[in-house]
Amino acid sequence: VQLVESGGGLVQPGGSLRLSCVTSGFTFSSYTMIWFRQAPGKERELIASVSNDDYAFYANSVKGRFTLSRDNAKSTLFLQMTGLKPEDTGVYYCNARGTISEYWGQGTQVTVSS
């Protein structure tokens, strides 16, 4: 099983980034897919999720700015981030959650700073 995040980087406040999580080794379409974020010195937090039947959830901190999508044909999860703020800085992790299995990616760093 692999989950590989990409798309992070340094961006100015107000900017945009698109994160990707390319997966393999499990039945992507059957899993709830989740983005977590871990800011420096803080616990990992759930920021957005999409169920296997496309129900999307967003944390209040990102609602209206971030958009989650999944491409089941490519086993890939995306996170479009707009209106980025310094408090969005952190390591972003992709998580796949099934009924009995759970998998994590290695994370991608997002830094929002001028």
PyMOL commands that set and color helices and strands:
alter all, ss='L'
color gray80, all
select helices_A, chain A and resi 28-30+86-88
alter helices_A, ss='H'
color red, helices_A
select strands_A, chain A and resi 2-6+9-11+17-24+32-38+44-50+56-58+66-71+76-81+90-97+102-104+108-112
alter strands_A, ss='S'
color yellow, strands_A
deselect
rebuild
show_as cartoon
